[in-house]
Every structure is written in C-alpha cells, then in structure tokens.
Amino acid sequence: MDIQNTVKNLHPLEIKIILFYKKDDELTIEKVERDLGFKPGNGNQALSWLAGKDLVREIRRETKIFFELTELGRQWKERGTPEERIIELVRIKGGGSSPGLRLPEIAETLALDNKDVGSAFGALSKLGVFAMDGDKRVSISLPPEALVNGRPGKGGAAEHLALVRSLLDKAVASGGSLSQEDLSEEERKVMAGIAKKRGAAAAAFRDLDRETVVFGFTEMWEGVVQTLKAAGVTGDETGTLTPEMLETGSWKGKAFRSYNVQVPPTRLIVGRTNPYAKFLEDVKDKLASLGFEEFDGPLVETEFWNSDALFMPQFHSARDIHDVYHIAEPRQAKTIEEPWLSNVAAAHENGGTTGSRGWNYVFDREFTRRLILRSQGTVLSAKQLPKAKIPGKYFGILRCFRYDRVDATHLSDFYQTEGIVLGEEVNLRTLLGMLEMFAREVAGAKEVKYVPGYFPFTEPSVEVHIKHPVLGWFELGGSGIFRPEVTASLGVNVPVAAWGIGIDRMALMALGLNDLRELFSYDIEDVRRRRSE
C-alpha cells in the first residue's frame, strides 16, 4: 500500500492515535477516549477508520463487566441515598424526648418503598448505626463522639456510606458508567449490594456485560509514523478557516490541514413540502380565490348521509358502485337529525314533497344509522345543503375509502375534491365551466371530453375524462345537477350543481406521474426529485 497516499487521507483523530501509542500497545475504544480526551464515539470512529486503512487489526475480544448508573442512582446522587436520608430523618425526629419513628412512618415521610427502608435499616443495624425498641421505634445507637454532623464519622458505617457516595460521584463524572476492573476490592463489595443485572430500575446501578475489542498496530505503523514526523504533522492542525480568523488575523502561524479541492461538496438537503401535499394546498388556494368556502367533516359517516340523503335506494344495486368499509364497534349512530331523517325517508318511500314518486319501499330507519367509512365526498355536499347560503359556493378536499382493486388509477384510500354551487341561475353550463377549469387549469390536461353518466342523486349526470400521455383516457370524476329528491328533502329549492373529482388523478397529470401509488411513495429521493422539478 502507498504510505504517502495513506498519510494524506488520515484524519486528525487517527494521527493522534498513531503518534501517541507505541508499536506493541494494545488499544480499546475506552482506552483511546480516556488517554486522548476524545469525545464519546470518537474512539470508535478513529479505530474503525484505521482498521479500514489496515493500520490496526483486531487482536482479541474480551467480555468485561460494567456498572451503568440508573435513573434511581441519579436520584440518590442528587437527593441522598436511602441510608443517608434515613439517618438524617432519625437524627432529627428520634432525638431528645421524641419517641422516634417506626419503619412504615419513615417510608411514608421519605416517600420510599417499605422494602427499601427495610433493606437500608437492616444494613445499618448490622453496622451498629440503628437500634429498635420494644415499640419498634428506630433510634441511632452510636455514641455522640462517633458522629460528625449527625452522621457516622468513623467505623464500618462511615466507610460504607463514603464508598456508596464515591461510586455515585465517579459514575456521574465518567459519563454514567464504571468498569469493574477500575474498582477497588472494597468498591466491588459495595457495588454488589447496589447493582442488579435484572430489574435494575429498583437499583442504583445496572450490571452489564460488554464485549471489548482489543486492537493492535500492523506492520505499516512504523512507516506511517516516520512519514508523519518527517512532514511535521501532529494531528492538531486547523481544519477550517473561518471568517473570524480572517478578520482577527489569528490564522497566522497556524498549521492547516491540506485541502483536496476535488472532493465533492457536502450535499445540501433543504426542507421541502411534499409535492402532493403542496398540490392539494394549491387546489384549495385556487378554489378559495374563486370565492368558494371550504367544508370538512369526519371520516366515519352514517349510511344516511353517505347514501340515503343522496337518494340511493337501500335495496338497489346502485349501491354496489360504493363498496364501503363497515365500522365494527359501535355499529350504529344513536340518532339522525330531524327533520332530515323523516324528509329523506318520505322521499324514498313515496317522494314526499319533492314531486317524485320515490322508490316505493319501506325505508329502514335502523339500517340508515349504520356507521361506515365515507365512500365519497358527496356526503359532505349533502350535509352542507341544510346550512348553505343561497347563492353560495362550497368545496372540500376529502379522504374517502372504498373496497377497490389497487392499480395505476385506483386506490382503496383516496382523495376527492367535492363541491356544490347553489343559485337560481345555476345550470349545466355552470357545471361544465367548473369541470373545464379542473381538467385544464388544475390537472393540466390538454385533451378533455364529457361523457353522459348515471348517479342516483344527479340528473343530468356528466363524467369528465382526460387523456394522460401514458395511461390514455381515464375518468377524472362525476358531476351533475342534484335531483329535487336530494335538495328539497334537505331544505333547498334552487338548482345545485355538484361534482366529485378524483384529485389524486388530477395530480397524476400535474406532477407528471404514471401511477397513483407514486403519490404515496416511501422513496424519499424520488419525492425530493418530484419537488425540485
């Protein structure tokens, strides 16, 4: 391997490791970070890079025991250990003429578990700190001369408390973890009583087994060291020339790392709006600018609003064009608002006051309360009619659900843009003008055609089709003039033009896609590319 080229590509972290250690030294991540003052993670990075350059190799793996400070241990560090807190409480409450406290009272006062208080009391009793009288009240049994500031100042209890406190301090200072091999024999004995391998949430330390990889230098090390020293490279060279350094002149006299001007710049990934979400917002803005008011509603609807209010007979195969998802629990709404329920029921049964003969069947008022996921956006156009202003214009961009076969132009979970225009002068020409705007200005279609259609709730009914450069002709959506059975039943007596257009399909044209599924792609690079075009 070319040593000159290897040296040229060394990172300052790697250089420091190479120059600091000797040929036969054994290296570990922990050792490197401790000896060289690296930040956590830098040792792992540097040794991985050196291994990739064949400057170090793995010698062996060792399993070592570590003790990791738990959240409970951090609380001990801040508030005091249970032993320290109990001693302080008993000293204050159990001195003089006070009768002292029982263990449950201690636990309640200090907000500690009974078992923790019992364990601490047992350990300190063995060390001669506590005594318990016939009424099971706790008192300090040490003579006054053995106490310093109310705590044991010498003897086994003092050593135990000091060791626990020392372990907590060391763990915090070292980032929350201690190696068993770094502990003294006395510290290990104390640690055995406050550390657990399982159920560590109830202990101050978690007992962990970690595998440590030991590295050693390869034969290339000596040649690399000589080259670095000959070039005067130390690893402390400045890597970035900042505007502040230029302004103050502090760059003078500094040694700089060499720059490779052929290295490609770091890719700048700026935050972007999802292209489909942006398209939906643009459609909303366009309709709002034309004077339309937006409506919205829940995903879960009743059969009443989804179909019955739209004059779709409960028994008829016309409902097959809307394969719906039923709600398992609860299955039905509690009520349907009056007088709309009675008006719609009458329209179905005999036409009611709409001038129609209706469908001539008995309207099922239980079935109409069944809950489903809305299968069409027109449900909200129907719900808007009783509260609509006349004249008025309304729209919504609504998520709908149908049990459908998924392909390039069909999804089972899709969006529709739904809208109505109410007024004495509204007619089919009004509707066709709206469809033309959607097809050409929003979808960006070049070729548009209108096809007669059938919907139970509109007459006449029109489908608008557009031609996709790859997929060919496909339906963009349906529309028509609401029938009197719909409008009169819901309190409206003027013409209402309505449409329900698949906005997902409009996005195919507008975003240059060939498959609806691409709108919901998990390929983040493809989403970024679409947004930048």
C-alpha positions as CSV (number, residue, x, y, z in Angstrom):
1,M,0.0,0.0,0.0
2,D,1.2,3.5,-0.8
3,I,2.2,5.1,2.6
4,Q,2.2,8.6,1.2
5,N,-1.4,8.3,0.0
6,T,-2.4,6.7,3.2
7,V,-0.9,9.5,5.3
8,K,-2.6,12.1,3.0
9,N,-6.0,10.6,3.9
10,L,-5.6,10.3,7.6
11,H,-8.0,12.1,9.9
12,P,-6.6,14.1,12.8
13,L,-8.1,11.6,15.3
14,E,-6.2,8.8,13.5
15,I,-3.0,10.8,13.5
16,K,-3.2,11.4,17.3
17,I,-3.7,7.7,17.9
18,I,-0.8,6.7,15.7
19,L,1.6,9.2,17.3
20,F,0.6,8.7,20.9
21,Y,1.0,5.0,21.2
22,K,3.8,2.6,20.7
23,K,4.0,-0.3,18.2
24,D,3.1,-3.0,20.8
25,D,0.5,-1.1,22.7
26,E,-3.0,-2.6,22.9
27,L,-5.9,-0.3,22.1
28,T,-9.5,-0.3,23.0
29,I,-12.2,2.3,22.4
30,E,-12.4,3.2,26.1
31,K,-8.6,3.5,26.5
32,V,-8.2,5.7,23.4
33,E,-11.0,8.1,24.5
34,R,-9.7,8.3,28.0
35,D,-6.0,8.8,27.1
36,L,-6.5,11.3,24.3
37,G,-9.6,13.1,25.7
38,F,-11.7,12.2,22.8
39,K,-15.5,12.8,22.9
40,P,-17.7,9.7,23.3
41,G,-17.8,7.9,20.0
42,N,-14.7,9.4,18.5
43,G,-12.6,6.5,19.6
44,N,-14.8,4.0,17.8
45,Q,-14.8,6.2,14.7
46,A,-11.0,6.5,14.6
47,L,-10.2,2.9,15.3
48,S,-12.8,1.8,12.6
49,W,-11.1,4.2,10.1
50,L,-7.6,2.9,11.0
51,A,-8.8,-0.7,10.6
52,G,-10.2,0.2,7.1
53,K,-6.8,1.5,6.2
54,D,-5.1,-1.7,7.5
55,L,-3.2,0.3,10.1
56,V,-4.7,-1.6,13.1
57,R,-6.2,-5.1,13.4
58,E,-8.3,-6.9,15.9
59,I,-6.2,-8.9,18.3
60,R,-8.9,-10.4,20.6
61,R,-12.3,-9.8,22.2
62,E,-12.8,-9.6,25.9
63,T,-16.0,-9.6,28.0
64,K,-15.9,-7.0,30.7
65,I,-18.4,-6.1,33.4
66,F,-19.6,-2.5,33.6
67,F,-22.0,-0.8,36.0
68,E,-24.3,1.8,34.5
69,L,-25.9,4.4,36.6
70,T,-29.7,4.2,36.6
71,E,-32.3,6.9,37.0
72,L,-32.7,5.8,40.6
73,G,-28.9,6.2,41.1
74,R,-29.0,9.7,39.7
75,Q,-31.8,10.5,42.2
76,W,-29.5,9.1,45.0
77,K,-26.7,11.3,43.8
78,E,-28.9,14.4,43.9
79,R,-31.2,13.7,47.0
80,G,-29.0,11.4,49.0
81,T,-29.0,7.6,49.3
82,P,-31.8,5.9,51.4
83,E,-29.3,5.2,54.2
84,E,-28.2,8.9,54.3
85,R,-31.8,10.2,54.2
86,I,-32.9,7.7,56.9
87,I,-30.0,8.6,59.2
88,E,-30.8,12.3,58.8
89,L,-34.5,11.8,59.5
90,V,-34.0,9.6,62.6
91,R,-31.4,12.1,63.9
92,I,-34.0,14.9,63.7
93,K,-37.2,13.0,64.6
94,G,-35.8,10.5,67.1
95,G,-33.6,12.6,69.3
96,G,-34.3,14.1,72.7
97,S,-37.7,13.4,74.2
98,S,-39.1,12.3,70.8
99,P,-40.3,8.7,70.8
100,G,-38.8,8.0,67.4
101,L,-40.3,6.7,64.2
102,R,-41.4,3.2,63.1
103,L,-40.2,1.9,59.7
104,P,-43.6,2.5,57.9
105,E,-43.5,6.1,59.2
106,I,-40.0,6.5,57.8
107,A,-41.1,5.1,54.4
108,E,-44.1,7.5,54.3
109,T,-42.1,10.6,55.3
110,L,-39.3,10.0,52.8
111,A,-41.6,8.7,50.0
112,L,-39.6,5.5,49.9
113,D,-40.8,1.9,49.4
114,N,-41.2,-0.2,52.6
115,K,-38.7,-2.8,51.2
116,D,-36.1,-0.1,50.5
117,V,-36.4,1.3,54.0
118,G,-36.3,-2.2,55.5
119,S,-33.1,-3.1,53.5
120,A,-31.4,0.1,54.5
121,F,-32.4,-0.3,58.2
122,G,-31.1,-3.9,58.1
123,A,-27.7,-3.0,56.6
124,L,-27.2,0.0,59.0
125,S,-28.3,-2.1,62.0
126,K,-25.6,-4.7,61.2
127,L,-23.1,-1.8,61.1
128,G,-24.3,-0.7,64.6
129,V,-25.9,2.6,63.5
130,F,-29.5,1.8,64.4
131,A,-31.4,0.2,67.2
132,M,-35.1,-0.6,67.6
133,D,-37.0,-0.6,70.9
134,G,-39.9,-2.7,72.0
135,D,-42.4,-0.5,70.2
136,K,-40.4,-1.0,67.0
137,R,-39.3,2.6,67.0
138,V,-35.9,3.4,65.4
139,S,-33.1,5.4,67.1
140,I,-29.4,6.0,66.4
141,S,-27.3,3.7,68.7
142,L,-23.9,5.2,68.0
143,P,-22.4,7.3,70.8
144,P,-22.2,11.1,70.2
145,E,-18.4,11.0,69.7
146,A,-18.8,8.6,66.8
147,L,-21.0,11.1,64.9
148,V,-19.9,14.0,62.7
149,N,-22.7,16.4,61.7
150,G,-25.2,13.8,62.8
151,R,-23.7,11.0,60.6
152,P,-21.2,8.2,61.4
153,G,-17.8,9.8,61.3
154,K,-15.7,6.6,61.6
155,G,-16.0,2.9,61.6
156,G,-17.7,0.5,59.1
157,A,-20.8,2.6,58.7
158,A,-18.9,5.7,57.8
159,E,-16.7,3.7,55.3
160,H,-19.8,2.1,53.7
161,L,-21.6,5.5,53.3
162,A,-18.5,7.1,51.9
163,L,-17.9,4.2,49.4
164,V,-21.5,4.4,48.1
165,R,-21.2,8.2,47.7
166,S,-17.9,7.8,46.0
167,L,-19.3,5.3,43.4
168,L,-22.1,7.7,42.6
169,D,-19.8,10.6,42.2
170,K,-17.4,8.6,40.0
171,A,-20.2,7.3,37.8
172,V,-21.5,10.8,37.1
173,A,-18.0,12.2,36.4
174,S,-17.3,9.4,34.0
175,G,-20.5,9.8,32.0
176,G,-22.7,7.3,33.9
177,S,-20.7,4.1,33.6
178,L,-18.0,2.3,35.7
179,S,-15.8,-0.6,34.7
180,Q,-15.4,-3.4,37.3
181,E,-11.7,-3.6,36.7
182,D,-11.3,0.1,37.7
183,L,-12.9,-0.5,41.1
184,S,-11.1,-1.5,44.3
185,E,-11.9,-4.6,46.2
186,E,-13.9,-2.6,48.8
187,E,-15.8,-0.8,46.0
188,R,-16.7,-4.0,44.3
189,K,-18.2,-5.4,47.5
190,V,-20.3,-2.3,48.0
191,M,-21.3,-2.3,44.3
192,A,-22.6,-5.9,44.6
193,G,-25.2,-4.6,47.1
194,I,-26.5,-1.7,45.0
195,A,-26.3,-3.1,41.4
196,K,-28.6,-5.6,39.6
197,K,-28.5,-7.3,36.3
198,R,-32.3,-7.7,36.0
199,G,-34.9,-5.4,37.5
200,A,-32.3,-2.6,37.5
201,A,-35.0,0.1,37.8
202,A,-35.1,-0.7,41.5
203,A,-31.3,-0.5,41.9
204,A,-28.7,2.4,41.7
205,F,-26.6,0.6,39.1
206,R,-27.3,-1.8,36.2
207,D,-24.9,-4.7,35.9
208,L,-23.9,-5.1,32.2
209,D,-21.6,-7.5,30.3
210,R,-19.9,-5.7,27.4
211,E,-17.6,-7.2,24.8
212,T,-14.5,-5.1,24.3
213,V,-12.5,-5.4,21.1
214,V,-8.7,-5.1,21.6
215,F,-6.7,-3.7,18.6
216,G,-3.0,-3.7,17.8
217,F,-1.0,-1.8,15.2
218,T,0.0,-3.6,11.9
219,E,3.4,-3.6,10.2
220,M,2.5,-0.4,8.4
221,W,2.5,1.6,11.6
222,E,6.3,2.3,11.7
223,G,6.4,3.7,8.1
224,V,3.4,5.9,8.7
225,V,4.9,7.3,11.9
226,Q,8.2,8.2,10.2
227,T,6.3,9.9,7.3
228,L,4.1,11.9,9.7
229,K,7.1,13.1,11.8
230,A,9.1,13.9,8.7
231,A,6.2,16.1,7.4
232,G,5.8,17.7,10.9
233,V,2.2,16.5,11.1
234,T,0.8,16.3,14.7
235,G,-2.9,15.9,14.3
236,D,-3.5,19.3,15.8
237,E,-3.6,21.1,12.5
238,T,-6.5,23.5,11.9
239,G,-9.1,22.1,9.6
240,T,-11.3,25.1,9.0
241,L,-10.5,28.7,8.0
242,T,-13.3,30.8,9.5
243,P,-14.3,34.4,8.7
244,E,-13.4,35.3,12.3
245,M,-9.9,34.0,11.8
246,L,-9.5,36.2,8.7
247,E,-10.9,39.3,10.5
248,T,-8.7,38.9,13.6
249,G,-5.6,37.5,11.8
250,S,-5.5,34.6,14.2
251,W,-4.8,32.2,11.3
252,K,-1.2,33.5,11.1
253,G,1.2,31.0,12.4
254,K,-1.3,28.1,12.5
255,A,-0.7,24.8,10.7
256,F,-3.6,23.9,8.4
257,R,-4.7,20.5,7.1
258,S,-4.3,20.1,3.4
259,Y,-7.4,20.6,1.3
260,N,-8.5,18.3,-1.5
261,V,-10.3,20.6,-3.9
262,Q,-11.5,17.6,-6.0
263,V,-13.6,16.3,-3.1
264,P,-17.3,16.9,-4.0
265,P,-19.1,19.4,-1.7
266,T,-21.4,18.2,1.0
267,R,-24.9,17.7,-0.3
268,L,-27.3,20.3,0.9
269,I,-30.7,18.8,1.5
270,V,-33.1,21.6,2.2
271,G,-36.5,21.2,3.7
272,R,-39.3,20.8,1.2
273,T,-43.0,20.4,1.2
274,N,-44.3,17.0,0.0
275,P,-45.2,17.6,-3.7
276,Y,-48.7,16.0,-3.3
277,A,-49.4,17.9,-0.1
278,K,-48.3,21.1,-2.0
279,F,-50.6,20.2,-4.9
280,L,-53.6,19.8,-2.5
281,E,-52.9,23.2,-0.9
282,D,-52.6,24.8,-4.4
283,V,-56.1,23.5,-5.3
284,K,-57.5,24.8,-2.0
285,D,-56.0,28.2,-2.7
286,K,-57.4,28.3,-6.2
287,L,-60.9,27.5,-5.2
288,A,-60.8,29.9,-2.2
289,S,-59.6,32.7,-4.6
290,L,-62.7,32.0,-6.7
291,G,-65.0,32.6,-3.7
292,F,-65.6,29.1,-2.6
293,E,-66.0,28.3,1.1
294,E,-64.4,25.1,2.4
295,F,-66.2,22.4,4.3
296,D,-65.0,19.3,6.1
297,G,-66.3,16.5,8.2
298,P,-65.5,13.2,10.0
299,L,-64.2,10.1,8.2
300,V,-66.8,8.0,9.8
301,E,-70.3,8.6,8.5
302,T,-73.8,7.0,8.6
303,E,-75.5,5.2,5.7
304,F,-78.0,8.1,5.9
305,W,-75.6,10.9,4.9
306,N,-73.3,8.7,2.7
307,S,-76.1,7.2,0.6
308,D,-79.7,7.7,1.8
309,A,-79.7,11.5,1.7
310,L,-78.3,11.2,-1.8
311,F,-81.5,9.3,-2.9
312,M,-79.6,6.0,-3.3
313,P,-82.2,3.2,-2.5
314,Q,-81.3,1.0,0.4
315,F,-82.1,-2.2,-1.6
316,H,-80.8,-1.3,-5.0
317,S,-77.7,-2.5,-6.8
318,A,-76.8,1.2,-7.4
319,R,-75.0,1.0,-4.0
320,D,-72.7,-1.6,-5.4
321,I,-70.7,1.2,-7.0
322,H,-69.8,2.3,-3.5
323,D,-68.3,-0.8,-1.8
324,V,-67.9,0.5,1.8
325,Y,-66.0,-0.4,4.9
326,H,-68.3,-1.0,7.9
327,I,-67.4,0.0,11.4
328,A,-67.3,-2.9,13.9
329,E,-67.8,-1.0,17.1
330,P,-70.0,0.9,17.6
331,R,-72.1,-0.3,14.7
332,Q,-74.7,2.4,14.6
333,A,-75.1,6.1,15.3
334,K,-77.5,6.9,18.2
335,T,-79.7,9.3,16.2
336,I,-80.2,11.0,12.8
337,E,-81.1,14.7,12.9
338,E,-84.7,15.7,12.2
339,P,-86.5,16.8,10.1
340,W,-83.9,15.5,7.6
341,L,-84.5,11.8,8.5
342,S,-88.2,12.0,8.0
343,N,-87.9,14.1,4.8
344,V,-85.4,11.7,3.3
345,A,-87.4,8.6,4.4
346,A,-90.6,10.1,2.7
347,A,-88.7,10.9,-0.5
348,H,-87.5,7.2,-0.7
349,E,-91.0,5.8,0.2
350,N,-93.3,7.9,-1.9
351,G,-91.4,11.1,-3.0
352,G,-92.6,13.1,0.0
353,T,-93.0,16.8,-1.0
354,T,-90.3,16.6,-3.8
355,G,-92.7,15.9,-6.6
356,S,-91.2,12.5,-7.2
357,R,-92.8,9.0,-6.9
358,G,-89.9,7.9,-4.8
359,W,-88.6,4.3,-4.8
360,N,-91.8,2.7,-3.3
361,Y,-90.3,0.7,-0.5
362,V,-90.4,0.8,3.3
363,F,-87.4,2.9,4.4
364,D,-85.3,1.1,7.1
365,R,-84.6,3.6,9.9
366,E,-82.3,1.1,11.7
367,F,-80.1,0.4,8.6
368,T,-79.7,4.2,7.9
369,R,-77.9,4.6,11.3
370,R,-75.2,2.1,10.4
371,L,-71.6,3.6,10.6
372,I,-69.2,3.3,7.7
373,L,-66.1,5.0,6.4
374,R,-67.3,7.6,3.9
375,S,-67.0,6.2,0.4
376,Q,-67.5,9.5,-1.5
377,G,-67.0,13.2,-0.8
378,T,-70.6,14.0,-1.9
379,V,-71.7,13.0,1.6
380,L,-70.4,16.4,2.8
381,S,-72.1,18.2,0.0
382,A,-75.4,16.7,1.2
383,K,-74.6,17.7,4.8
384,Q,-73.8,21.3,3.7
385,L,-77.2,21.8,1.9
386,P,-79.3,22.4,5.1
387,K,-76.9,25.2,6.2
388,A,-75.8,26.6,2.8
389,K,-76.3,30.2,1.8
390,I,-78.1,30.9,-1.5
391,P,-76.5,31.8,-3.7
392,G,-73.4,30.0,-2.5
393,K,-70.3,28.1,-3.5
394,Y,-68.7,25.4,-1.3
395,F,-65.9,22.8,-1.7
396,G,-63.9,20.3,0.3
397,I,-60.8,18.1,-0.2
398,L,-61.8,14.9,1.4
399,R,-60.3,11.5,2.2
400,C,-62.5,8.6,1.1
401,F,-62.4,4.8,1.3
402,R,-63.7,2.1,-1.0
403,Y,-63.0,-1.6,-1.2
404,D,-61.3,-1.4,-4.6
405,R,-58.6,-3.2,-6.5
406,V,-55.4,-1.1,-6.3
407,D,-53.7,-0.3,-9.6
408,A,-52.2,2.7,-11.5
409,T,-55.5,4.6,-11.4
410,H,-57.3,3.1,-8.4
411,L,-56.7,3.3,-4.7
412,S,-58.7,2.0,-1.8
413,D,-57.8,5.1,0.2
414,F,-58.0,8.3,-1.9
415,Y,-58.9,12.0,-2.0
416,Q,-61.7,13.7,-3.8
417,T,-62.4,17.4,-4.3
418,E,-66.1,17.9,-3.8
419,G,-68.1,20.9,-4.4
420,I,-71.5,22.5,-4.9
421,V,-72.8,25.7,-6.4
422,L,-76.3,26.9,-5.4
423,G,-78.4,29.6,-7.1
424,E,-81.4,30.5,-9.2
425,E,-79.2,30.9,-12.3
426,V,-77.1,27.7,-11.9
427,N,-77.4,25.2,-14.8
428,L,-75.4,22.6,-16.7
429,R,-73.3,25.3,-18.4
430,T,-72.2,26.5,-15.0
431,L,-71.1,22.9,-14.1
432,L,-69.3,22.3,-17.4
433,G,-67.3,25.5,-16.9
434,M,-66.1,24.3,-13.5
435,L,-65.1,20.9,-14.9
436,E,-63.2,22.6,-17.7
437,M,-61.3,24.6,-15.1
438,F,-60.4,21.5,-13.1
439,A,-59.3,19.5,-16.1
440,R,-57.2,22.1,-17.9
441,E,-56.0,24.6,-15.2
442,V,-55.6,22.3,-12.2
443,A,-54.8,18.9,-13.8
444,G,-53.0,20.5,-16.8
445,A,-54.8,18.2,-19.3
446,K,-54.6,19.1,-23.0
447,E,-57.5,16.9,-24.1
448,V,-60.8,16.8,-22.3
449,K,-64.1,15.2,-23.1
450,Y,-67.5,14.9,-21.4
451,V,-69.4,11.6,-21.2
452,P,-73.1,11.1,-20.1
453,G,-73.1,9.2,-16.8
454,Y,-75.5,7.9,-14.2
455,F,-75.7,8.8,-10.5
456,P,-78.8,8.2,-8.4
457,F,-78.6,11.8,-7.0
458,T,-78.0,13.9,-10.1
459,E,-79.9,14.5,-13.3
460,P,-78.4,15.2,-15.8
461,S,-75.2,13.4,-14.9
462,V,-71.8,14.0,-16.5
463,E,-68.4,12.3,-16.3
464,V,-65.3,14.3,-17.3
465,H,-62.4,12.4,-18.9
466,I,-58.9,13.5,-19.6
467,K,-56.1,12.0,-21.7
468,H,-52.9,11.0,-19.9
469,P,-49.8,10.8,-22.1
470,V,-49.0,7.2,-20.9
471,L,-52.2,5.9,-19.3
472,G,-54.6,7.2,-22.0
473,W,-58.1,8.3,-21.4
474,F,-59.5,7.9,-17.8
475,E,-62.3,9.3,-15.8
476,L,-61.5,12.3,-13.7
477,G,-64.8,12.4,-11.8
478,G,-68.5,12.6,-11.9
479,S,-70.9,15.6,-11.7
480,G,-74.4,16.7,-12.3
481,I,-77.4,18.8,-11.1
482,F,-78.7,17.5,-7.8
483,R,-82.2,15.9,-8.1
484,P,-85.1,17.5,-6.2
485,E,-85.3,14.4,-4.1
486,V,-81.9,15.4,-2.7
487,T,-82.2,19.2,-2.5
488,A,-85.9,19.5,-1.4
489,S,-85.5,16.9,1.3
490,L,-82.7,18.9,2.8
491,G,-84.4,22.3,2.6
492,V,-83.0,23.7,-0.7
493,N,-85.3,24.8,-3.6
494,V,-82.9,26.2,-6.1
495,P,-80.7,24.3,-8.6
496,V,-77.5,22.9,-7.2
497,A,-74.5,21.9,-9.4
498,A,-72.3,19.3,-7.8
499,W,-69.1,17.5,-8.6
500,G,-66.8,14.9,-7.1
501,I,-63.5,14.7,-8.8
502,G,-60.6,12.4,-8.0
503,I,-57.9,14.9,-7.1
504,D,-55.3,12.0,-6.9
505,R,-55.9,11.6,-10.7
506,M,-55.5,15.3,-11.3
507,A,-52.2,15.1,-9.5
508,L,-51.0,12.4,-12.0
509,M,-51.2,14.9,-14.8
510,A,-50.0,17.9,-12.8
511,L,-47.0,16.1,-11.3
512,G,-46.0,14.1,-14.3
513,L,-46.6,10.7,-12.8
514,N,-47.8,7.4,-14.3
515,D,-49.1,5.6,-11.2
516,L,-51.3,6.8,-8.3
517,R,-49.2,4.8,-5.9
518,E,-46.2,7.1,-6.6
519,L,-48.1,9.9,-4.7
520,F,-47.5,8.0,-1.5
521,S,-44.0,6.7,-2.3
522,Y,-41.7,5.8,0.6
523,D,-38.7,6.6,-1.7
524,I,-37.5,9.9,-0.2
525,E,-35.1,10.6,-3.1
526,D,-38.0,10.3,-5.6
527,V,-40.1,12.7,-3.5
528,R,-37.2,15.2,-3.4
529,R,-36.8,14.9,-7.2
530,R,-40.5,15.5,-7.9
531,R,-40.5,18.6,-5.7
532,S,-37.5,20.1,-7.4
533,E,-38.9,19.7,-10.9
